[in-house]
Amino acid sequence: MNGKVMLRTLGLSFLLIGLSGAVQAQDINKAREAFNKALEMQTSDVETAITSVKECLDICGQIGEDADDIRMRAELKLPELYVNAGNQLVKAKKYPDAISAFEEALKVADEYNNELAGDKAKSMLPQLHYVIGGGLYKRNNFVDAMSSFQKAISINPDYAKAYYYMGLTYKKQKNLAEFESSMDKGLVAAKNSRDNNHLNKIKNAGTSTFLSAGAKAVTDGKPAEGIALLEKALKYNSKNADIYFYIGTANIEQKQWDKAIEASNNGLNYEKDDPEKKAKHYFNLGLAYKGKGDKNSACTAFNNALYGQFKANAQYEIDTELKCNE
């Protein structure tokens, strides 16, 4: 190669390098422009902002290492924009669309290692599934409601609200076994998340449901079934006097005198300090002592039961059955 040809070749190479550098600089400027546009639009038009950040990332991907600075800023911004989009959709009550936005936020936050945005998305998703499930529950669409509650729990296993409504859904379906399972899991979730509001709601629901079912079984002449249900109620409230009253009644029907005495004494311990309210426990105590053959203890108990609706029956036991005053 002669000198002139070599000079032309070198000149062409420098020209191409210069052109390449100019093109790359121009592309970096386009990436910056797209990113700046996203910043301008992130509040007023978040969808356009998302599109602009994606455009920025595409350009950066073509440029390579020289665009690392703007690329990293765009990667951090994209999950935040999806979170913003989700929040705006929540305000508009477009909950399914909001779920899609937060799911995408979670995905890109994981991809680009934006822990803060990921945590925000993860905290919102269970709430949205719960809201949707609650609406379906109110419309008696129990199958789809249950699906929404389960989605909430799959994201946050300690989301006590969802367990609570799952339990109520099973109760509506008269499925006490699944009601109990959901409420028991809800107790654990509420304690783990320190959700005292739903801890109390779960306890109240469990107590009232199994107390009602147990009392009905006892009054229907099914004492063993009643005791089993009432013992479930004790899991949720071991200090409920009415539970012990019905357990005492069921044990009297089964002639389990000592168990009836124990239940009646527990009822007295947890009953309000009101002679009329305590009368029912004293009446059961009298029947249990009578069945056991302890006349003195039975008479004492019946004398303490001479109040309200139990007065006439207690007086009959004192005067006619046991002849306590003779």
ChimeraX attribute file (.defattr): number of C-alpha atoms within 10 A of each C-alpha:
attribute: neighborCount
match mode: 1-to-1
recipient: residues
	/A:1	6
	/A:2	6
	/A:3	8
	/A:4	8
	/A:5	10
	/A:6	11
	/A:7	12
	/A:8	11
	/A:9	12
	/A:10	11
	/A:11	12
	/A:12	12
	/A:13	12
	/A:14	12
	/A:15	12
	/A:16	12
	/A:17	12
	/A:18	12
	/A:19	12
	/A:20	12
	/A:21	12
	/A:22	12
	/A:23	13
	/A:24	17
	/A:25	15
	/A:26	12
	/A:27	18
	/A:28	21
	/A:29	16
	/A:30	16
	/A:31	26
	/A:32	20
	/A:33	16
	/A:34	22
	/A:35	26
	/A:36	17
	/A:37	18
	/A:38	27
	/A:39	18
	/A:40	14
	/A:41	16
	/A:42	21
	/A:43	14
	/A:44	9
	/A:45	12
	/A:46	21
	/A:47	16
	/A:48	15
	/A:49	26
	/A:50	25
	/A:51	16
	/A:52	24
	/A:53	27
	/A:54	19
	/A:55	19
	/A:56	28
	/A:57	24
	/A:58	13
	/A:59	20
	/A:60	24
	/A:61	14
	/A:62	12
	/A:63	17
	/A:64	11
	/A:65	10
	/A:66	13
	/A:67	22
	/A:68	14
	/A:69	10
	/A:70	17
	/A:71	24
	/A:72	13
	/A:73	13
	/A:74	27
	/A:75	20
	/A:76	18
	/A:77	22
	/A:78	26
	/A:79	31
	/A:80	24
	/A:81	24
	/A:82	29
	/A:83	25
	/A:84	22
	/A:85	24
	/A:86	28
	/A:87	20
	/A:88	16
	/A:89	18
	/A:90	17
	/A:91	10
	/A:92	10
	/A:93	12
	/A:94	14
	/A:95	19
	/A:96	14
	/A:97	14
	/A:98	25
	/A:99	22
	/A:100	16
	/A:101	24
	/A:102	29
	/A:103	20
	/A:104	19
	/A:105	28
	/A:106	24
	/A:107	16
	/A:108	20
	/A:109	25
	/A:110	14
	/A:111	11
	/A:112	16
	/A:113	14
	/A:114	19
	/A:115	14
	/A:116	13
	/A:117	25
	/A:118	23
	/A:119	13
	/A:120	16
	/A:121	27
	/A:122	17
	/A:123	15
	/A:124	20
	/A:125	24
	/A:126	24
	/A:127	19
	/A:128	23
	/A:129	23
	/A:130	25
	/A:131	18
	/A:132	17
	/A:133	27
	/A:134	22
	/A:135	12
	/A:136	17
	/A:137	21
	/A:138	11
	/A:139	10
	/A:140	13
	/A:141	14
	/A:142	20
	/A:143	12
	/A:144	14
	/A:145	25
	/A:146	23
	/A:147	15
	/A:148	24
	/A:149	27
	/A:150	20
	/A:151	19
	/A:152	27
	/A:153	20
	/A:154	12
	/A:155	15
	/A:156	17
	/A:157	19
	/A:158	22
	/A:159	25
	/A:160	30
	/A:161	24
	/A:162	31
	/A:163	31
	/A:164	26
	/A:165	23
	/A:166	28
	/A:167	28
	/A:168	25
	/A:169	25
	/A:170	19
	/A:171	17
	/A:172	14
	/A:173	12
	/A:174	11
	/A:175	13
	/A:176	18
	/A:177	11
	/A:178	17
	/A:179	24
	/A:180	21
	/A:181	14
	/A:182	22
	/A:183	26
	/A:184	20
	/A:185	18
	/A:186	28
	/A:187	23
	/A:188	17
	/A:189	23
	/A:190	23
	/A:191	14
	/A:192	13
	/A:193	13
	/A:194	13
	/A:195	16
	/A:196	13
	/A:197	11
	/A:198	21
	/A:199	22
	/A:200	14
	/A:201	16
	/A:202	27
	/A:203	21
	/A:204	14
	/A:205	20
	/A:206	24
	/A:207	22
	/A:208	17
	/A:209	20
	/A:210	24
	/A:211	26
	/A:212	15
	/A:213	16
	/A:214	28
	/A:215	24
	/A:216	17
	/A:217	21
	/A:218	22
	/A:219	13
	/A:220	10
	/A:221	12
	/A:222	16
	/A:223	24
	/A:224	17
	/A:225	16
	/A:226	26
	/A:227	24
	/A:228	14
	/A:229	24
	/A:230	28
	/A:231	19
	/A:232	19
	/A:233	26
	/A:234	18
	/A:235	14
	/A:236	22
	/A:237	16
	/A:238	15
	/A:239	15
	/A:240	18
	/A:241	22
	/A:242	20
	/A:243	29
	/A:244	28
	/A:245	27
	/A:246	29
	/A:247	29
	/A:248	31
	/A:249	29
	/A:250	28
	/A:251	24
	/A:252	22
	/A:253	17
	/A:254	14
	/A:255	15
	/A:256	16
	/A:257	22
	/A:258	17
	/A:259	17
	/A:260	28
	/A:261	24
	/A:262	15
	/A:263	25
	/A:264	29
	/A:265	20
	/A:266	20
	/A:267	25
	/A:268	21
	/A:269	15
	/A:270	15
	/A:271	19
	/A:272	12
	/A:273	10
	/A:274	8
	/A:275	15
	/A:276	17
	/A:277	19
	/A:278	22
	/A:279	24
	/A:280	28
	/A:281	33
	/A:282	28
	/A:283	28
	/A:284	28
	/A:285	33
	/A:286	29
	/A:287	28
	/A:288	29
	/A:289	24
	/A:290	21
	/A:291	16
	/A:292	16
	/A:293	12
	/A:294	13
	/A:295	18
	/A:296	13
	/A:297	16
	/A:298	26
	/A:299	26
	/A:300	16
	/A:301	24
	/A:302	30
	/A:303	19
	/A:304	21
	/A:305	28
	/A:306	21
	/A:307	20
	/A:308	12
	/A:309	13
	/A:310	18
	/A:311	18
	/A:312	13
	/A:313	15
	/A:314	27
	/A:315	19
	/A:316	13
	/A:317	20
	/A:318	23
	/A:319	14
	/A:320	10
	/A:321	11
	/A:322	15
	/A:323	13
	/A:324	17
	/A:325	7
	/A:326	6
